Amino acid sequence: MITIDNLLPAGFRESSLRSDVATGLTATPKWLPPKWFYDAEGSALFEKITELPEYYPTRAERAILRAASGQIAVASRAGTLVELGSGSSEKTRLLLDALLAGGTLLRYVPVDVSESALRAAGSAVDSEYPGLDVRGVVADFDAYLGLGASAPGSGASPGSGDGAGPRLVAFLGSTIGNMMPAERAVFLSRVRSALRPGDAFLLGTDLVKDPSVLIAAYDDPSGVTAAFNKNVLSVLNASLGADFVLDAFDHVAVWDAEAEWMEMRLRSAVAQRVRVPGAGLTVSFEAGEDIRTEVSAKFRRDGVAAELAAAGLEMRSWWTDAACRFGLSLSVPSDG
């Protein structure tokens, strides 16, 4: 039976969305955080993206996990698997199988901002792995990490370990690439501060590669990624009463060679004004003006190791897929 612990205060999602929209749509240039893509429709569209031939990250990371999960299980000896941003938990089953085969795993703790997504994914895992203790945590990485130490005013949370052996904390899918460098530094430091001796951190990172491969992955010819990108406007329409016309914006994917990241943008096709009453805004757009909706940083091994080290984490293992498109690292708290 799955249990859910909600660490977010009442009204957190609504107030966070209003704040992000008010800040981002009045900035120069305009931006919106990628976390608002993921309502039910956005999540369904992203699942379709992962199946596209152009979108390699999910397949590459799955291939690494298929090959390396046994090694990860032996190295971590984890009694608790904590997955940050768990989503559908589809790839996680490879880790669950390896840890259960190793005889150490007692508990699975999926952490996600969406309670409905947690219940669906957690219930599926619960039914597939009878006897495994499944404890979901509703948390937002910008405010509450969901690893126990960051729970507001609480004692031990479901992610805190409480007798279920050492923890393996997994952050897969290169979701860390959606953070700006300073945000990544804060996030990794918070992860480190929540880890205890014996815990380990498994991090998925998409790697730098030919820009043509990257652009194809973020601008597929079938238009699924464009629909996913525009869905953030549907979220604002539904949640804040905005009157965005989706066809008045074009999907744009750009490779920034200097920063080594992909950007997804929504470009206003015409000069227009959009009302967002739930955020108390009327927003003006020039023709050709962009809203940046996502940054997706691409990494190199040395850079990943350096960012982990700066947060007090020591990379112990590194794996890639056969084409070196994606990297998976296992780290532990450093002695220093």
MIVOTI-407180 format. One record per residue (C-alpha): residue number from 1; residue in one letter; x, y, z. Coordinates in steps of 0.001 Angstrom, whole numbers, always signed. Example, Ala and Ser with C-alpha at 12.3 -4.5 7.8 and 13.67 -1.06 7.14 Angstrom:
residues 2
PT   k r       u       v       w
PT   1 A  +12300   -4500   +7800
PT   2 S  +13670   -1060   +7140
This chain:
residues 336
PT   k r       u       v       w
PT   1 M      +0      +0      +0
PT   2 I   +1368   +3393    -998
PT   3 T   +1422   +6301   +1448
PT   4 I   +1765   +9972    +433
PT   5 D   +3340  +12702   +2569
PT   6 N   +2631  +16221   +1282
PT   7 L   +5366  +18645   +2375
PT   8 L   +3877  +21641    +538
PT   9 P   +1740  +24205   +2338
PT  10 A   -1840  +24759   +1230
PT  11 G   -2039  +26836   -1928
PT  12 F   +1680  +26386   -2702
PT  13 R   +1213  +25516   -6364
PT  14 E   -1106  +28435   -7049
PT  15 S   +1015  +31016   -5250
PT  16 S   +4211  +29687   -6851
PT  17 L   +2678  +29846  -10332
PT  18 R   +1459  +33421   -9788
PT  19 S   +4857  +34486   -8519
PT  20 D   +6760  +32844  -11377
PT  21 V   +4456  +34328  -14013
PT  22 A   +4521  +37806  -12482
PT  23 T   +8322  +37733  -12334
PT  24 G   +9038  +36006  -15625
PT  25 L   +6598  +37797  -17909
PT  26 T   +7675  +41234  -16685
PT  27 A  +11393  +40450  -17100
PT  28 T  +13554  +41401  -20082
PT  29 P  +13790  +39006  -21843
PT  30 K  +10635  +37201  -20757
PT  31 W  +10799  +33682  -19323
PT  32 L   +8736  +30963  -17665
PT  33 P  +10067  +28014  -15602
PT  34 P   +9841  +24618  -17325
PT  35 K   +8133  +22985  -14344
PT  36 W   +4834  +24519  -15496
PT  37 F   +4805  +22346  -18631
PT  38 Y   +3624  +19377  -16604
PT  39 D    -107  +19341  -16146
PT  40 A   -1841  +16123  -17260
PT  41 E   -1696  +17125  -20939
PT  42 G   +1921  +18264  -20699
PT  43 S   +2969  +15038  -19001
PT  44 A   +1229  +12998  -21708
PT  45 L   +2960  +15032  -24422
PT  46 F   +6339  +14541  -22783
PT  47 E   +5795  +10782  -22726
PT  48 K   +5184  +11006  -26484
PT  49 I   +8400  +13014  -26884
PT  50 T  +10406  +10265  -25178
PT  51 E   +9196   +7837  -27857
PT  52 L  +10230  +10017  -30823
PT  53 P  +13175   +8744  -32896
PT  54 E  +14868  +12160  -32619
PT  55 Y  +14679  +12249  -28820
PT  56 Y  +17602  +10125  -27648
PT  57 P  +18035  +10997  -23894
PT  58 T  +15445   +8606  -22476
PT  59 R  +16636   +5660  -24551
PT  60 A  +20295   +6430  -23832
PT  61 E  +19760   +6689  -20078
PT  62 R  +17652   +3521  -20087
PT  63 A  +20465   +1683  -21886
PT  64 I  +22957   +2810  -19235
PT  65 L  +20659   +1727  -16413
PT  66 R  +20064   -1630  -18087
PT  67 A  +23823   -2201  -18241
PT  68 A  +24905    -636  -14946
PT  69 S  +22052   -1153  -12444
PT  70 G  +23733   -4228  -11005
PT  71 Q  +26933   -2286  -10373
PT  72 I  +24938    +572   -8854
PT  73 A  +23135   -1840   -6533
PT  74 V  +26403   -3409   -5359
PT  75 A  +28082     -34   -4842
PT  76 S  +25179   +1588   -2983
PT  77 R  +23757   -1380   -1008
PT  78 A  +20722    +861    -700
PT  79 G  +17880      +4   +1645
PT  80 T  +15935   +3031    +408
PT  81 L  +15739   +4328   -3152
PT  82 V  +14700   +7996   -3252
PT  83 E  +13850   +9331   -6706
PT  84 L  +13661  +13089   -7138
PT  85 G  +11267  +14225   -9871
PT  86 S  +10021  +10682  -10267
PT  87 G   +7319  +11311  -12883
PT  88 S   +6132   +7971  -14261
PT  89 S   +9022   +6048  -12571
PT  90 E   +9362   +3974  -15765
PT  91 K  +13175   +3766  -15895
PT  92 T  +13325   +3335  -12127
PT  93 R  +12180    -259  -12393
PT  94 L  +15650   -1207  -13624
PT  95 L  +17104    +103  -10359
PT  96 L  +14343   -1470   -8284
PT  97 D  +14956   -4858   -9898
PT  98 A  +18715   -4667   -9309
PT  99 L  +18425   -3532   -5689
PT 100 L  +15807   -6174   -4915
PT 101 A  +17960   -8833   -6571
PT 102 G  +20816   -7676   -4338
PT 103 G  +18635   -8248   -1285
PT 104 T  +19022   -4772    +221
PT 105 L  +15999   -2727    -872
PT 106 L  +13173   -2190   +1606
PT 107 R  +11654   +1115    +545
PT 108 Y  +11008   +3246   -2541
PT 109 V  +10411   +6984   -2055
PT 110 P   +9286   +8799   -5220
PT 111 V   +9385  +12602   -4840
PT 112 D   +7414  +14831   -7203
PT 113 V   +5542  +18135   -7175
PT 114 S   +2422  +16462   -8581
PT 115 E    +443  +14395   -6092
PT 116 S   -1667  +12850   -8860
PT 117 A   +1461  +11745  -10745
PT 118 L   +2895  +10316   -7526
PT 119 R    -239   +8335   -6773
PT 120 A    -410   +6902  -10278
PT 121 A   +3273   +5956  -10495
PT 122 G   +3535   +4850   -6878
PT 123 S    +443   +2678   -7112
PT 124 A   +1840    +990  -10229
PT 125 V   +5139    +252   -8459
PT 126 D   +3269    -930   -5368
PT 127 S   +1260   -3444   -7403
PT 128 E   +4313   -4660   -9364
PT 129 Y   +6561   -5060   -6302
PT 130 P   +4492   -6558   -3473
PT 131 G   +6219   -6246    -134
PT 132 L   +8125   -3107   -1106
PT 133 D   +7332    -115   +1136
PT 134 V   +6311   +2712   -1250
PT 135 R   +6139   +6178    +341
PT 136 G   +5558   +9128   -1957
PT 137 V   +6606  +12659   -1044
PT 138 V   +4981  +15729   -2603
PT 139 A   +7715  +18361   -2706
PT 140 D   +9102  +21142   -4908
PT 141 F  +12867  +21384   -5390
PT 142 D  +12736  +25182   -5327
PT 143 A  +11421  +25115   -1762
PT 144 Y  +11388  +21631    -210
PT 145 L  +13747  +18951   -1403
PT 146 G  +11813  +16109    +189
PT 147 L  +14845  +14389   +1724
PT 148 G  +13952  +14930   +5357
PT 149 A  +16352  +17732   +6246
PT 150 S  +14420  +20231   +4148
PT 151 A  +10929  +19342   +5299
PT 152 P   +9377  +22443   +6900
PT 153 G   +9005  +22067  +10638
PT 154 S   +8923  +18275  +10578
PT 155 G  +10859  +15439  +12056
PT 156 A  +11866  +12495   +9928
PT 157 S  +10138  +12408   +6564
PT 158 P   +9594   +9318   +4413
PT 159 G  +12799  +10204   +2586
PT 160 S  +14891  +10480   +5723
PT 161 G  +15803   +6822   +5925
PT 162 D  +14364   +6075   +9407
PT 163 G  +15765   +2554   +9729
PT 164 A  +15516   +1430   +6080
PT 165 G  +19261   +1303   +5477
PT 166 P  +21478   +3613   +3418
PT 167 R  +19757   +5704    +747
PT 168 L  +20405   +5925   -2953
PT 169 V  +19087   +9313   -4106
PT 170 A  +18443   +9296   -7862
PT 171 F  +17935  +12390  -10018
PT 172 L  +17511  +11063  -13534
PT 173 G  +16583  +12367  -16981
PT 174 S  +19098  +15242  -16918
PT 175 T  +16461  +17326  -15167
PT 176 I  +19374  +19098  -13497
PT 177 G  +20062  +20656  -16892
PT 178 N  +16862  +22701  -16561
PT 179 M  +18529  +24657  -13756
PT 180 M  +20782  +27642  -14297
PT 181 P  +24392  +27133  -13045
PT 182 A  +23802  +29004   -9779
PT 183 E  +20594  +27041   -9199
PT 184 R  +22447  +23782   -9812
PT 185 A  +25043  +24748   -7216
PT 186 V  +22341  +25436   -4621
PT 187 F  +20472  +22246   -5468
PT 188 L  +23560  +20024   -5246
PT 189 S  +24575  +21624   -1955
PT 190 R  +21121  +20914    -553
PT 191 V  +21345  +17312   -1682
PT 192 R  +24758  +16997     -39
PT 193 S  +23515  +18508   +3218
PT 194 A  +20702  +15943   +3361
PT 195 L  +22962  +12931   +2767
PT 196 R  +24509  +10918   +5571
PT 197 P  +27569   +8668   +5560
PT 198 G  +26712   +5586   +3510
PT 199 D  +24225   +7396   +1244
PT 200 A  +24903   +7849   -2471
PT 201 F  +23679  +10165   -5239
PT 202 L  +22898   +8963   -8775
PT 203 L  +22760  +11773  -11343
PT 204 G  +21724  +11666  -14994
PT 205 T  +23289  +14259  -17316
PT 206 D  +22813  +14796  -21036
PT 207 L  +26171  +15335  -22748
PT 208 V  +27475  +17923  -25230
PT 209 K  +27203  +16644  -28809
PT 210 D  +26658  +17751  -32390
PT 211 P  +24203  +20692  -32372
PT 212 S  +22217  +19160  -35235
PT 213 V  +21413  +16148  -33026
PT 214 L  +20378  +18423  -30174
PT 215 I  +18194  +20692  -32292
PT 216 A  +16419  +17696  -33838
PT 217 A  +15689  +16358  -30343
PT 218 Y  +14049  +19652  -29316
PT 219 D  +12308  +20494  -32587
PT 220 D  +10926  +17266  -34031
PT 221 P   +9263  +17437  -37470
PT 222 S   +6046  +15866  -36176
PT 223 G   +5450  +18863  -33905
PT 224 V   +5082  +17017  -30603
PT 225 T   +7728  +19170  -28892
PT 226 A   +6068  +22314  -30245
PT 227 A   +2748  +21222  -28740
PT 228 F   +4507  +20442  -25450
PT 229 N   +6146  +23877  -25417
PT 230 K   +2891  +25695  -26169
PT 231 N   +1104  +23712  -23472
PT 232 V   +2610  +26016  -20843
PT 233 L    +341  +28731  -22257
PT 234 S   -2637  +26406  -21838
PT 235 V   -1629  +25955  -18199
PT 236 L   -1666  +29735  -17724
PT 237 N   -5022  +29996  -19463
PT 238 A   -6550  +27291  -17262
PT 239 S   -4934  +28273  -13948
PT 240 L   -4732  +32057  -14158
PT 241 G   -7541  +32910  -16593
PT 242 A   -5072  +34133  -19215
PT 243 D   -6161  +34593  -22818
PT 244 F   -3105  +33341  -24700
PT 245 V   -3883  +32225  -28259
PT 246 L   -1543  +29295  -28807
PT 247 D   -1441  +29720  -32583
PT 248 A    -125  +33268  -32080
PT 249 F   +3186  +31813  -30808
PT 250 D   +5782  +29706  -32615
PT 251 H   +7992  +27046  -31078
PT 252 V  +11722  +27811  -31369
PT 253 A  +14697  +25634  -30346
PT 254 V  +18146  +27267  -30191
PT 255 W  +21613  +25904  -29349
PT 256 D  +23715  +28339  -27293
PT 257 A  +27275  +27214  -28074
PT 258 E  +28904  +29470  -25474
PT 259 A  +26705  +28364  -22566
PT 260 E  +26437  +24817  -23953
PT 261 W  +22709  +24541  -23513
PT 262 M  +19566  +24224  -25567
PT 263 E  +16876  +26853  -25188
PT 264 M  +13221  +26380  -25965
PT 265 R  +11326  +29560  -26655
PT 266 L   +7865  +30686  -27646
PT 267 R   +8049  +33472  -30209
PT 268 S   +5160  +35891  -30642
PT 269 A   +4081  +35778  -34289
PT 270 V   +2396  +39199  -34055
PT 271 A   +2356  +42245  -31829
PT 272 Q    -216  +41459  -29164
PT 273 R   -1414  +42043  -25626
PT 274 V   -2327  +39148  -23346
PT 275 R   -4323  +39413  -20140
PT 276 V   -3293  +37241  -17176
PT 277 P   -5848  +38246  -14526
PT 278 G   -4784  +35587  -12027
PT 279 A   -1368  +37259  -11837
PT 280 G   -2728  +40815  -12142
PT 281 L    -958  +41355  -15473
PT 282 T   -1513  +42535  -18979
PT 283 V   +1551  +41575  -21008
PT 284 S   +2580  +43228  -24274
PT 285 F   +4547  +41360  -26934
PT 286 E   +6299  +42724  -29980
PT 287 A   +6192  +40637  -33136
PT 288 G   +9158  +38262  -32921
PT 289 E   +9560  +38649  -29147
PT 290 D  +10453  +35463  -27244
PT 291 I   +9484  +33845  -23973
PT 292 R  +12232  +31472  -22855
PT 293 T  +10449  +28404  -21516
PT 294 E  +13346  +26027  -20944
PT 295 V  +17099  +25878  -20653
PT 296 S  +18526  +22370  -21038
PT 297 A  +22233  +22378  -20226
PT 298 K  +24503  +19763  -21765
PT 299 F  +27444  +18501  -19763
PT 300 R  +30978  +17114  -19960
PT 301 R  +32333  +14572  -17483
PT 302 D  +34934  +16917  -16005
PT 303 G  +32318  +19625  -15542
PT 304 V  +29913  +17258  -13782
PT 305 A  +32688  +16096  -11443
PT 306 A  +33653  +19698  -10695
PT 307 E  +30090  +20764   -9883
PT 308 L  +29627  +17746   -7632
PT 309 A  +32955  +18410   -5876
PT 310 A  +32038  +22048   -5271
PT 311 A  +28944  +20791   -3427
PT 312 G  +30929  +18304   -1335
PT 313 L  +30229  +15209   -3417
PT 314 E  +32877  +12846   -4776
PT 315 M  +32158  +11100   -8085
PT 316 R  +32977   +7413   -7658
PT 317 S  +31624   +5965  -10930
PT 318 W  +30744   +7230  -14412
PT 319 W  +28872   +5418  -17164
PT 320 T  +27784   +6414  -20675
PT 321 D  +25764   +4747  -23393
PT 322 A  +27603   +3266  -26388
PT 323 A  +27371   +6514  -28368
PT 324 C  +28473   +8698  -25396
PT 325 R  +25296  +10744  -25634
PT 326 F  +24354  +10563  -21959
PT 327 G  +26217  +10240  -18665
PT 328 L  +25240   +8663  -15358
PT 329 S  +27362   +9291  -12263
PT 330 L  +27370   +7797   -8780
PT 331 S  +28714  +10050   -6022
PT 332 V  +29096   +9939   -2260
PT 333 P  +29606  +12647    +372
PT 334 S  +33267  +13642    +328
PT 335 D  +35311  +13373   +3480
PT 336 G  +36138  +17062   +3388
